[in-house]
Amino acid sequence: MRGEMVILGSDFDAWVRGFEELAEGPSMEMRAEWTAESEQMFADSQAFAHIDTGYNKSTGTVDVDVKGRDLGFVIDYAADYAIYEHARGADHAFLTLAYERTDFPGALERGFVRTVRRWK
């Protein structure tokens, strides 16, 4: 059985440095893709939020954390009624609707591919 050939490129040391970098946590490219996906989810949640007075939408924030080994984000709507609006479900569930459009695994994969291209 013959496997697929992987061509490392001319600078093997770059590959070694690259894998050493990944041992410390996600690469800068992976962090950038995670940040973009998190910000897109926030933008989608803003688009899905129903507007009567605009207050709920105006209290929305996103905080993306890409430091260290972990990647995370928090989307917060500070209006006291935001949780009740979301709990109404269907087209009121603005965070769920936004999350369903996300592709965080794909974002990390895109970041990894960009990372490996940098090594070549």
C-alpha positions, 0 to 999 in steps of 0.5 A: 500500500502506498501512502500520499507523499508529503513534501516538506519544502527546502527548509526543514528547520522551518518545519521544526520551528513551526511544530515547536511553535504549535507545541506552545499553542495555536499559531498566529494564523489560527488565532487570527481565524478564530478572532475573525470567526468570533467577530463574525458570530457577533456581527450575525447576532447583531443582525438577528437581534430584533429591534424595537428600541435598539437598546438590546442591540446597543448593549452587545459586545464581543470579547475575544481571548486568544492568549496562551494555549486557549482560544475563547470568546464571550458575546454579551448582551447586557440589556436586562431583557436580552435573555428573555428575548433569546429564550422566546426561541425561533427567530428571537434566539439571536445567539443560537441563530448566529452560532448555527452559522459559525464554523469554528473547526473550519476556522482553525483548519484554515489557520493551520493551513495558513500556518503550514504554508508559512513554513514552506 
